[in-house]
Amino acid sequence: MLIRQYNPADRLQCIDIFNSNCPTYLDPSEINGLENWLNGLDKGEIVYKNSAADFFYVVEHNNTVIACGGFYIVKDKQQANMTWGMVNNLYHKQGYGKQLFQYRVIQIKKLFPTHSIVLDTSQHTYPFFERLGFTVTNIIPNAYGPGLDRYDMINNGQ
């Protein structure tokens, strides 16, 4: 397994990862958000208006990208927001997601040691993040699509 920075050649594999997680973990309507994020990365531009810096990584297994995820630094705040973290459905529950998540946390702590880390996820995956030291701060029913609730979470110092 290799974790490395995303490059434009990874784009289609990241979209395949997204599609492998629909509709259980991601709503198909969210593809536009992912494509917008990837467009910005491909052009070397910051995507979100509230972002000061964007970071995105992929996990390779046997020369195939099987997971991806990143974070961005919120302008004028001591906060890093996790974004687009996902593992191809064929590789769930094998530790790749945990390793990628921990890698991103290490990068944040190394580059931005005073920043808190926040994320949003669904009711299907929030227990995974609780086990990694995050606490639910808010729940928005059907925020991602019908039957997909949004759980806002923050690291609690662990």
N, C-alpha and C positions, 0 to 999 in steps of 0.2 A: 504494500500500500504506500502511495506517495501523495502528500498534500502539497499543492503548489498554487501559485497565483493563476487566476483565470486568464485565458487569452481568447481572441475572437474565434479561433479554430474549435473551441469548446462549446460554442453557442448551441448547435443542434443537439448535442448530448445533454446540455442543461435543460433544453425544452423537452427532450425525451424523458428526463427525470421528472419534470413537472407532470407531464401527461401520465406517467406511470402511477402517480399519486392521486389522480382524479377518478371519481368524485369523492372518494372516502376522506382524504386528507386535505385536498385543495379543491376549490370550486373552479370549473373550467373558465368562468368569466375572469379569473385572476390572471390568465395568460397575458393579457395586455400589460399588466403591471410588470411581469417578469420581462417581457420583450422590451419595454421601455427602459428597465434597469440595464439589460444587456446592451441595448443600443448606446446608452451613455458610456458604459464600459468600453464598448468597441471603438467609440470615438474619442475616448480619453476625457470625457466630460462628466462633471458631477450631475447626477440625475435629479435628486430631490432638492427643492429650493431651500430647505432647512439644513442641508448637509454641508459640512466644511471639508469632508474627505470621505472617499468611498474605498472599500476593500472587499475583494471577492476571491474565493479560493475554490479549487476543485479537488476531489479525491480520485486518484487513478488506481484501478485494480486490474492487473493483467492488460495494461495499456488502454483501458477503457475508463472513461469518466463515469463514475457511479454515484457521485454525490457532489453537492455544491452548497456554498453558503458564504455569507459575508456579513459586513457591518458597515455602518456609516457613523461619522462623528457629527453630532448635532451642533450647529452654529450657536455660539454664545451660551453654551451649556456644558457642564462637565458630564456629558452623557454619550454613550455609545449605544446605538440601536442595532440589534441583530436583524438580519434580513435575508430572505430567500434561502434559508437552510432546509435542505431536503436530500433524501437518499432514494435512489431508484428502488421501487417497490420490491424488486427481486432480491435486494440486499438488506432489507429491513431486519432488525434484531440480530445483526452480526457484529455490532460494535463500531461500524463506520461512522454513523451519525454522532455517537458520543465522542469519538476521536476528533472528528472535524469540529464539533462544538468546543471541546476543550482547547483545540488549537487556536480557534478564534478568541477565546477568553484569554489565552496566554498572549496573543498578539495585542489585544486591547491593553492588558495590564503592563506589557512591555512598552508600548508606544504612548499610552495615555493612562498612566498609573493612578491618577486621581479621579478618573471617570467611573460613574456607575454604569451598569449594563442593564438594558431593558430589552424586552422582546414581546411579540404578540404571537399567539399560536391558537390552535383550536382545542376543543374539549377532548379530542382524540389523543393529543400529544402533550398536554400540559403536565401530566404526571411524570413524564420523562424529564422535563425541566425542573420540576420540584425536587426530584432525586439529585439533581445537579446544583441545588442550592438556591433556586429561584422561588419567589412567592407570588401568588396571584394578587393583583391589586384592583382589577376590574374585570367584569364579564359583560359582553355585549351580545345578546342573542341574535343569531342569524346575520352577523356582521359580514361574513365572507360570502354568504349565500344561504339558501334555504337549508336549515339543519346544520349549518357550520357556524358555531358560536366563536367569538373572539375572546381569548383570555390574555389580558395584559399582565406582564410579569416583570419583576425586578430582582436583581441579585440581592441576597440578604447578607452579604459579607463572607460567605463560606468559600 
